[in-house]
Amino acid sequence: MVKHYEDIWCEAERIFSELYSNKYNVNDAIKEIIDNTQKLQSSIVTENKLDNELNIMTDMVGEILFNLAIICKKFDINSWTALERTINNVKIDLYDDD
């Protein structure tokens, strides 16, 4: 059975609640996001990546997403709504440039 993105996101929130909620704070999640974003930025030198490099980048993005799930869970932020708002704002900016 294929897991949908929403199911994986909910699983990340559940794992945080069950295993990390007492040990982990939001500042830790933000630090992890910043660290992984900086690593990701430094690894993006060329568009043509080897499989090993793509696997490492995939792991970094996964860590970023997991930590975003932690923040969403901690503050009861609806990630779907947050993403939808951003997409709508980007569309407005895109169409305003025309």
DSSP file (Angstrom, degrees, kcal/mol; ACC not computed):
  #  RESIDUE AA STRUCTURE BP1 BP2  ACC     N-H-->O    O-->H-N    N-H-->O    O-->H-N    TCO  KAPPA ALPHA  PHI   PSI    X-CA   Y-CA   Z-CA
    1    1 A M              0   0    0      0, 0.0     2,-0.4     0, 0.0     0, 0.0   0.000 360.0 360.0 360.0 131.8    0.0    0.0    0.0
    2    2 A V        -     0   0    0      1,-0.0     2,-0.3     0, 0.0     0, 0.0  -0.664 360.0-134.2 -83.5 131.2    1.3    3.4   -1.0
    3    3 A K        -     0   0    0     -2,-0.4     2,-0.2     4,-0.0    -1,-0.0  -0.673  17.2-133.9 -83.9 138.4    1.4    6.0    1.8
    4    4 A H     >  -     0   0    0     -2,-0.3     4,-2.0     1,-0.1     3,-0.4  -0.545  24.1-109.2 -86.3 158.8    0.0    9.4    0.9
    5    5 A Y  H  > S+     0   0    0      1,-0.2     4,-2.6     2,-0.2     5,-0.2   0.893 119.0  53.5 -55.3 -43.9    1.9   12.6    1.8
    6    6 A E  H  > S+     0   0    0      1,-0.2     4,-2.5     2,-0.2    -1,-0.2   0.876 107.0  52.5 -61.3 -37.1   -0.7   13.5    4.4
    7    7 A D  H  > S+     0   0    0     -3,-0.4     4,-2.0     2,-0.2    -1,-0.2   0.899 110.4  47.3 -64.9 -40.5   -0.4   10.1    6.1
    8    8 A I  H  X S+     0   0    0     -4,-2.0     4,-2.2     2,-0.2    -2,-0.2   0.900 111.2  51.3 -67.8 -40.3    3.4   10.5    6.3
    9    9 A W  H  X S+     0   0    0     -4,-2.6     4,-2.2     2,-0.2    -2,-0.2   0.937 111.0  48.0 -60.8 -47.1    3.0   14.0    7.7
   10   10 A C  H  X S+     0   0    0     -4,-2.5     4,-2.4     1,-0.2    -1,-0.2   0.865 109.3  54.0 -62.5 -36.4    0.6   12.7   10.4
   11   11 A E  H  X S+     0   0    0     -4,-2.0     4,-2.8     2,-0.2    -1,-0.2   0.898 106.8  51.3 -64.6 -40.2    3.0    9.9   11.2
   12   12 A A  H  X S+     0   0    0     -4,-2.2     4,-2.3     2,-0.2    -2,-0.2   0.921 111.3  47.7 -62.2 -43.7    5.7   12.4   11.8
   13   13 A E  H  X S+     0   0    0     -4,-2.2     4,-2.4     2,-0.2    -2,-0.2   0.897 112.8  49.3 -63.3 -40.4    3.5   14.4   14.1
   14   14 A R  H  X S+     0   0    0     -4,-2.4     4,-2.7     2,-0.2     5,-0.3   0.924 110.1  50.2 -65.0 -45.0    2.5   11.1   15.9
   15   15 A I  H  X>S+     0   0    0     -4,-2.8     4,-2.8     1,-0.2     5,-0.7   0.915 111.1  49.7 -60.2 -43.3    6.1   10.1   16.3
   16   16 A F  I  X>S+     0   0    0     -4,-2.3     5,-2.0    -5,-0.2     4,-1.6   0.947 112.4  47.5 -59.1 -48.2    7.0   13.5   17.8
   17   17 A S  I  <5S+     0   0    0     -4,-2.4    -2,-0.2     1,-0.2    -1,-0.2   0.899 119.6  38.3 -60.9 -42.2    4.1   13.3   20.2
   18   18 A E  I  <5S+     0   0    0     -4,-2.7    -1,-0.2    -5,-0.1    -2,-0.2   0.846 132.7  17.5 -80.6 -34.7    4.9    9.8   21.4
   19   19 A L  I  <5S+     0   0    0     -4,-2.8    -3,-0.2    -5,-0.3    -2,-0.2   0.763 130.9  25.5-111.8 -30.6    8.7    9.8   21.4
   20   20 A Y  I >X<S+     0   0    0     -4,-1.6     4,-2.2    -5,-0.7     3,-1.3   0.604  82.7  98.0-116.6 -13.3   10.0   13.3   21.4
   21   21 A S  T 34<S+     0   0    0     -5,-2.0    -4,-0.1     1,-0.3    -1,-0.1   0.801  93.5  41.8 -56.6 -33.5    7.5   15.8   22.9
   22   22 A N  T 34 S+     0   0    0      1,-0.2    -1,-0.3    -5,-0.1    -2,-0.1   0.698 122.8  38.9 -83.8 -19.1    9.1   15.8   26.4
   23   23 A K  T <4 S+     0   0    0     -3,-1.3     2,-0.4    -4,-0.1    -2,-0.2   0.604 107.7  65.6-103.8 -15.6   12.7   15.9   25.1
   24   24 A Y     <  -     0   0    0     -4,-2.2     2,-0.3    -8,-0.1    -1,-0.0  -0.884  57.5-168.2-119.7 136.4   12.4   18.3   22.1
   25   25 A N    >>  -     0   0    0     -2,-0.4     4,-1.6     1,-0.1     3,-0.6  -0.789  37.7-105.9-119.4 170.2   11.6   21.9   22.0
   26   26 A V  H 3> S+     0   0    0     -2,-0.3     4,-2.7     1,-0.3     5,-0.2   0.845 117.4  59.8 -63.3 -35.3   10.8   24.2   19.2
   27   27 A N  H 3> S+     0   0    0      1,-0.2     4,-2.4     2,-0.2    -1,-0.3   0.876 103.9  51.8 -61.9 -35.7   14.2   25.9   19.3
   28   28 A D  H <> S+     0   0    0     -3,-0.6     4,-2.4     2,-0.2    -1,-0.2   0.917 110.2  48.8 -63.5 -43.1   15.8   22.5   18.6
   29   29 A A  H  X S+     0   0    0     -4,-1.6     4,-2.2     2,-0.2    -2,-0.2   0.914 112.0  48.3 -63.9 -42.8   13.5   22.0   15.6
   30   30 A I  H  X S+     0   0    0     -4,-2.7     4,-2.6     2,-0.2    -1,-0.2   0.908 110.8  51.0 -64.6 -41.8   14.3   25.5   14.2
   31   31 A K  H  X S+     0   0    0     -4,-2.4     4,-2.9    -5,-0.2    -2,-0.2   0.917 110.0  49.9 -61.7 -42.7   18.0   24.9   14.7
   32   32 A E  H  X S+     0   0    0     -4,-2.4     4,-2.7     2,-0.2     5,-0.2   0.901 110.6  50.1 -62.1 -40.9   17.7   21.6   12.8
   33   33 A I  H  X S+     0   0    0     -4,-2.2     4,-2.4     2,-0.2    -2,-0.2   0.938 113.2  45.7 -62.3 -46.6   15.8   23.3   10.0
   34   34 A I  H  X S+     0   0    0     -4,-2.6     4,-2.5     2,-0.2    -2,-0.2   0.936 114.1  48.4 -62.5 -47.3   18.5   26.1    9.7
   35   35 A D  H  X S+     0   0    0     -4,-2.9     4,-2.2     1,-0.2    -2,-0.2   0.931 115.3  43.6 -59.7 -47.4   21.4   23.6    9.9
   36   36 A N  H  X S+     0   0    0     -4,-2.7     4,-2.5     2,-0.2    -1,-0.2   0.848 112.2  53.4 -70.1 -32.9   19.9   21.3    7.2
   37   37 A T  H  X S+     0   0    0     -4,-2.4     4,-2.7    -5,-0.2    -1,-0.2   0.913 110.2  47.7 -66.0 -41.6   18.9   24.3    5.0
   38   38 A Q  H  X S+     0   0    0     -4,-2.5     4,-2.2     2,-0.2    -2,-0.2   0.903 113.0  48.1 -65.6 -41.1   22.5   25.6    5.1
   39   39 A K  H  X S+     0   0    0     -4,-2.2     4,-1.5     2,-0.2    -2,-0.2   0.913 112.7  49.1 -63.6 -41.8   23.8   22.1    4.3
   40   40 A L  H  X S+     0   0    0     -4,-2.5     4,-0.9     1,-0.2     3,-0.2   0.922 110.2  51.0 -63.3 -44.5   21.4   21.8    1.5
   41   41 A Q  H >< S+     0   0    0     -4,-2.7     3,-0.6     1,-0.2    -1,-0.2   0.903 110.5  48.6 -60.7 -42.2   22.3   25.2    0.1
   42   42 A S  H 3< S+     0   0    0     -4,-2.2    -1,-0.2     1,-0.2    -2,-0.2   0.764 109.1  53.8 -71.3 -23.5   26.0   24.3    0.2
   43   43 A S  H 3< S+     0   0    0     -4,-1.5     2,-1.4    -3,-0.2     3,-0.4   0.623  87.6  86.6 -85.6 -11.8   25.4   21.0   -1.6
   44   44 A I    <<  +     0   0    0     -4,-0.9    -1,-0.1    -3,-0.6     3,-0.1  -0.691  45.6 126.8 -91.3  89.6   23.5   22.7   -4.5
   45   45 A V  S    S+     0   0    0     -2,-1.4     2,-0.3     1,-0.4    -1,-0.2   0.740  73.5  16.4-108.2 -42.5   26.3   23.6   -6.8
   46   46 A T        -     0   0    0     -3,-0.4    -1,-0.4     1,-0.1     0, 0.0  -0.899  66.1-129.2-129.6 160.6   25.2   22.0  -10.0
   47   47 A E  S    S+     0   0    0     -2,-0.3     2,-0.9    -3,-0.1    -1,-0.1   0.800  92.2  79.2 -77.3 -29.6   21.9   20.7  -11.3
   48   48 A N        +     0   0    0     -3,-0.0     2,-0.3     0, 0.0    -1,-0.1  -0.715  67.8 179.4 -86.0 107.9   23.4   17.4  -12.4
   49   49 A K        -     0   0    0     -2,-0.9     2,-0.1    -5,-0.0    -2,-0.0  -0.819  27.1-122.9-112.4 147.5   23.7   15.3   -9.2
   50   50 A L     >  -     0   0    0     -2,-0.3     4,-2.4     1,-0.1     5,-0.2  -0.458  36.0-105.9 -76.8 159.5   25.0   11.8   -8.7
   51   51 A D  H  > S+     0   0    0      1,-0.2     4,-2.3     2,-0.2     5,-0.2   0.886 121.1  53.0 -55.3 -41.7   22.6    9.3   -7.0
   52   52 A N  H  > S+     0   0    0      1,-0.2     4,-2.0     2,-0.2    -1,-0.2   0.905 109.3  48.7 -62.2 -41.9   24.6    9.5   -3.7
   53   53 A E  H  > S+     0   0    0      1,-0.2     4,-2.5     2,-0.2    -1,-0.2   0.899 110.7  50.5 -65.3 -40.1   24.3   13.3   -3.7
   54   54 A L  H  X S+     0   0    0     -4,-2.4     4,-2.5     2,-0.2    -2,-0.2   0.878 108.6  52.6 -65.3 -37.2   20.6   13.1   -4.4
   55   55 A N  H  X S+     0   0    0     -4,-2.3     4,-2.1    -5,-0.2    -2,-0.2   0.906 110.4  47.6 -63.8 -41.4   20.1   10.6   -1.5
   56   56 A I  H  X S+     0   0    0     -4,-2.0     4,-2.0     2,-0.2    -2,-0.2   0.922 113.3  47.8 -65.5 -43.7   22.0   12.9    0.9
   57   57 A M  H  X S+     0   0    0     -4,-2.5     4,-2.5     1,-0.2    -2,-0.2   0.885 109.6  53.8 -64.5 -38.5   19.9   15.9   -0.3
   58   58 A T  H  X S+     0   0    0     -4,-2.5     4,-2.3     1,-0.2    -1,-0.2   0.905 107.8  50.4 -61.8 -42.0   16.7   13.8    0.1
   59   59 A D  H  X S+     0   0    0     -4,-2.1     4,-2.2     2,-0.2    -1,-0.2   0.898 109.9  50.5 -62.6 -40.6   17.7   13.0    3.7
   60   60 A M  H  X S+     0   0    0     -4,-2.0     4,-2.2     2,-0.2    -2,-0.2   0.923 110.9  47.9 -64.3 -44.4   18.3   16.7    4.4
   61   61 A V  H  X S+     0   0    0     -4,-2.5     4,-2.7     1,-0.2    -1,-0.2   0.896 110.0  53.9 -63.3 -39.2   14.9   17.7    3.0
   62   62 A G  H  X S+     0   0    0     -4,-2.3     4,-2.5     2,-0.2    -2,-0.2   0.906 108.2  49.0 -60.3 -42.6   13.3   14.8    5.0
   63   63 A E  H  X S+     0   0    0     -4,-2.2     4,-2.2     2,-0.2    -2,-0.2   0.899 111.2  50.4 -63.3 -40.9   14.9   16.2    8.2
   64   64 A I  H  X S+     0   0    0     -4,-2.2     4,-2.0     2,-0.2    -2,-0.2   0.944 112.5  46.1 -61.6 -48.2   13.6   19.7    7.3
   65   65 A L  H  X S+     0   0    0     -4,-2.7     4,-2.3     2,-0.2    -2,-0.2   0.887 110.4  53.2 -63.9 -40.0   10.0   18.4    6.8
   66   66 A F  H  X S+     0   0    0     -4,-2.5     4,-1.8     1,-0.2    -1,-0.2   0.926 110.9  46.9 -60.7 -44.4   10.1   16.3   10.0
   67   67 A N  H  X S+     0   0    0     -4,-2.2     4,-2.0     1,-0.2    -1,-0.2   0.833 109.3  53.5 -69.7 -31.8   11.1   19.4   12.0
   68   68 A L  H  X S+     0   0    0     -4,-2.0     4,-2.7     2,-0.2    -1,-0.2   0.890 106.9  53.0 -65.2 -38.2    8.4   21.5   10.3
   69   69 A A  H  X S+     0   0    0     -4,-2.3     4,-2.6     2,-0.2    -2,-0.2   0.885 106.4  53.3 -62.5 -38.2    5.9   18.8   11.3
   70   70 A I  H  X S+     0   0    0     -4,-1.8     4,-2.8     2,-0.2    -2,-0.2   0.934 110.3  46.5 -61.3 -46.8    7.1   19.2   14.9
   71   71 A I  H  X S+     0   0    0     -4,-2.0     4,-2.1     1,-0.2     6,-0.2   0.920 112.6  50.0 -62.9 -43.8    6.5   22.9   14.8
   72   72 A C  H  X>S+     0   0    0     -4,-2.7     5,-2.4     1,-0.2     4,-0.6   0.914 113.8  45.5 -61.2 -42.8    3.1   22.4   13.2
   73   73 A K  H ><5S+     0   0    0     -4,-2.6     3,-0.7     3,-0.2    -2,-0.2   0.926 111.6  51.7 -65.7 -45.2    2.1   19.9   15.9
   74   74 A K  H 3<5S+     0   0    0     -4,-2.8    -1,-0.2     1,-0.2    -2,-0.2   0.870 122.4  30.0 -61.5 -39.0    3.5   21.9   18.8
   75   75 A F  H 3<5S-     0   0    0     -4,-2.1    -1,-0.2    -5,-0.2    -2,-0.2   0.287 107.3-117.4-106.5   9.2    1.5   25.1   17.7
   76   76 A D  T <<5 +     0   0    0     -3,-0.7     2,-0.5    -4,-0.6    -3,-0.2   0.913  53.1 168.1  54.5  47.0   -1.5   23.3   16.1
   77   77 A I      < -     0   0    0     -5,-2.4     2,-0.9    -6,-0.2    -1,-0.2  -0.800  37.5-131.0 -91.6 128.5   -0.7   24.8   12.7
   78   78 A N     >  -     0   0    0     -2,-0.5     4,-2.4     1,-0.2     5,-0.2  -0.709  18.1-163.9 -79.7 106.8   -2.6   23.3    9.8
   79   79 A S  H  > S+     0   0    0     -2,-0.9     4,-2.5     1,-0.2     5,-0.2   0.836  86.6  55.8 -65.1 -33.1    0.2   22.6    7.3
   80   80 A W  H  > S+     0   0    0      2,-0.2     4,-2.6     1,-0.2    -1,-0.2   0.938 110.5  44.5 -64.0 -46.0   -2.2   22.2    4.5
   81   81 A T  H  > S+     0   0    0      2,-0.2     4,-2.6     1,-0.2    -2,-0.2   0.903 112.5  52.6 -63.9 -42.1   -3.7   25.7    5.1
   82   82 A A  H  X S+     0   0    0     -4,-2.4     4,-1.9     1,-0.2    -2,-0.2   0.923 113.1  43.3 -60.6 -45.3   -0.3   27.2    5.5
   83   83 A L  H  X S+     0   0    0     -4,-2.5     4,-2.6     2,-0.2    -2,-0.2   0.899 112.4  52.9 -68.1 -40.6    0.9   25.8    2.2
   84   84 A E  H  X S+     0   0    0     -4,-2.6     4,-2.6    -5,-0.2    -2,-0.2   0.914 108.7  50.2 -61.9 -42.3   -2.3   26.7    0.4
   85   85 A R  H  X S+     0   0    0     -4,-2.6     4,-2.4     2,-0.2    -1,-0.2   0.918 111.6  48.1 -61.0 -43.6   -2.1   30.3    1.6
   86   86 A T  H  X S+     0   0    0     -4,-1.9     4,-2.6     2,-0.2    -2,-0.2   0.919 111.0  50.3 -65.0 -42.8    1.5   30.6    0.4
   87   87 A I  H  X S+     0   0    0     -4,-2.6     4,-2.4     1,-0.2    -2,-0.2   0.927 111.3  49.0 -60.6 -44.4    0.6   29.1   -3.0
   88   88 A N  H  X S+     0   0    0     -4,-2.6     4,-2.2     1,-0.2    -1,-0.2   0.896 111.3  49.5 -63.1 -39.7   -2.3   31.6   -3.3
   89   89 A N  H  X S+     0   0    0     -4,-2.4     4,-2.5     2,-0.2    -1,-0.2   0.891 110.4  50.3 -65.2 -39.2    0.1   34.5   -2.4
   90   90 A V  H  X S+     0   0    0     -4,-2.6     4,-2.8     2,-0.2    -2,-0.2   0.908 109.6  51.3 -64.6 -41.0    2.6   33.3   -4.9
   91   91 A K  H  X S+     0   0    0     -4,-2.4     4,-2.8     2,-0.2     5,-0.2   0.918 109.6  49.8 -61.4 -43.1   -0.1   33.1   -7.6
   92   92 A I  H  X S+     0   0    0     -4,-2.2     4,-2.2     1,-0.2    -2,-0.2   0.937 112.7  46.9 -61.4 -45.8   -1.2   36.7   -6.8
   93   93 A D  H  X S+     0   0    0     -4,-2.5     4,-1.1     2,-0.2    -2,-0.2   0.899 112.4  51.1 -61.6 -40.2    2.4   37.8   -7.0
   94   94 A L  H  < S+     0   0    0     -4,-2.8     3,-0.4     1,-0.2     4,-0.3   0.931 114.5  41.5 -62.6 -46.7    2.9   36.0  -10.3
   95   95 A Y  H >< S+     0   0    0     -4,-2.8     3,-0.8     1,-0.2    -1,-0.2   0.776 108.1  60.9 -76.6 -25.5   -0.2   37.4  -11.9
   96   96 A D  H 3< S+     0   0    0     -4,-2.2    -1,-0.2    -5,-0.2    -2,-0.2   0.781  96.7  61.5 -69.7 -25.5    0.5   40.9  -10.5
   97   97 A D  T 3<        0   0    0     -4,-1.1    -1,-0.2    -3,-0.4    -2,-0.2   0.679 360.0 360.0 -73.0 -16.8    3.7   41.0  -12.5
   98   98 A D    <         0   0    0     -3,-0.8    -1,-0.2    -4,-0.3    -2,-0.1   0.464 360.0 360.0 -78.6 360.0    1.8   40.6  -15.8
